């Protein structure tokens, strides 16, 4: 009986190509989500500037009160959730922010005592 040498599944060329394609598709999906958010932001700014001016000029209260800004506030809440969905909650501080800050302060202390 003849023995066959079978390469491990993970080392096969077609598997590596498949993983590259999956990585590409995930990256493309992320970029599409970011582009979608920026379009949402642009439309938000244009429409709300128009509405604030339109309502403020035609209202008896002018630009005072909540009326001219109501759409911007509530749509802004939705935009915030869109932002969090695209960029995640770690956008400002990042995953390792706390550790980096600890190391930064420790370095400052070390320099202070030298």
C-alpha positions in Angstrom: 0.0 0.0 0.0 1.3 3.4 -1.0 1.5 6.2 1.6 0.6 9.7 0.6 2.0 12.8 2.2 -0.7 15.3 2.9 0.2 18.8 3.9 -1.5 20.3 6.9 -4.7 22.1 6.0 -3.4 25.5 7.2 -0.3 25.4 5.0 -2.0 24.8 1.8 -1.8 27.5 -0.8 -5.6 27.7 -1.5 -6.2 28.1 2.2 -3.8 31.0 2.4 -5.5 32.6 -0.6 -8.9 32.1 1.0 -7.6 33.8 4.2 -6.2 36.7 2.2 -9.6 37.1 0.5 -11.4 37.0 3.8 -9.0 39.6 5.2 -9.6 41.8 2.2 -13.4 41.5 2.5 -13.3 42.3 6.2 -11.0 45.3 5.5 -13.3 46.5 2.6 -16.3 46.2 4.8 -14.6 48.3 7.5 -13.6 51.0 4.9 -17.1 51.0 3.5 -18.5 51.5 7.0 -16.1 54.5 7.6 -17.0 56.0 4.2 -20.7 55.6 5.1 -20.2 57.3 8.4 -18.5 60.3 6.7 -21.3 60.6 4.2 -23.8 60.5 7.0 -21.8 63.3 8.8 -21.6 65.4 5.7 -25.4 65.1 5.1 -26.0 65.8 8.7 -24.0 69.1 8.6 -25.5 70.3 5.3 -29.1 69.5 6.2 -28.9 70.8 9.7 -27.2 74.1 8.8 -30.0 74.6 6.2 -32.8 73.7 8.7 -31.3 75.9 11.5 -31.1 78.9 9.2 -34.6 78.2 7.7 -36.3 77.7 11.0 -34.4 80.5 12.8 -35.2 83.1 10.1 -38.8 82.2 9.7 -39.6 81.7 13.4 -41.0 84.4 15.7 -38.4 83.4 18.3 -35.5 83.6 15.8 -32.5 81.5 16.8 -33.4 81.3 20.5 -35.1 78.3 22.0 -34.9 74.6 21.2 -36.9 74.7 17.9 -34.2 75.5 15.4 -31.8 73.0 16.9 -34.2 70.1 17.7 -33.5 68.1 14.5 -29.7 68.6 14.9 -29.9 67.3 18.5 -31.9 64.2 17.9 -30.2 63.4 14.6 -26.9 64.0 16.4 -27.8 61.3 18.9 -28.3 58.9 16.0 -25.0 60.1 14.4 -23.2 59.4 17.7 -24.5 55.8 17.7 -23.4 55.4 14.1 -20.0 56.7 15.1 -19.8 54.2 17.9 -20.9 51.4 15.6 -18.2 52.2 13.1 -15.2 53.2 15.3 -16.1 51.5 18.5 -16.0 52.7 22.1 -12.2 52.6 22.2 -11.8 55.3 19.6 -10.5 58.0 21.8 -8.4 56.1 24.3 -7.6 52.9 22.3 -7.1 49.4 23.7 -3.7 50.1 25.4 -4.3 53.7 26.5 -4.3 53.0 30.2 -1.1 51.0 30.1 0.6 53.7 27.9 -0.4 56.5 30.4 0.9 54.5 33.3 4.2 54.0 31.6 4.3 57.7 30.7 3.8 58.8 34.3 6.3 56.3 35.5 8.9 57.7 33.1 8.2 61.2 34.3 8.6 60.1 37.9 11.9 58.4 37.0 13.2 61.5 35.3 12.1 63.6 38.2 14.1 61.6 40.7 17.3 61.4 38.6 
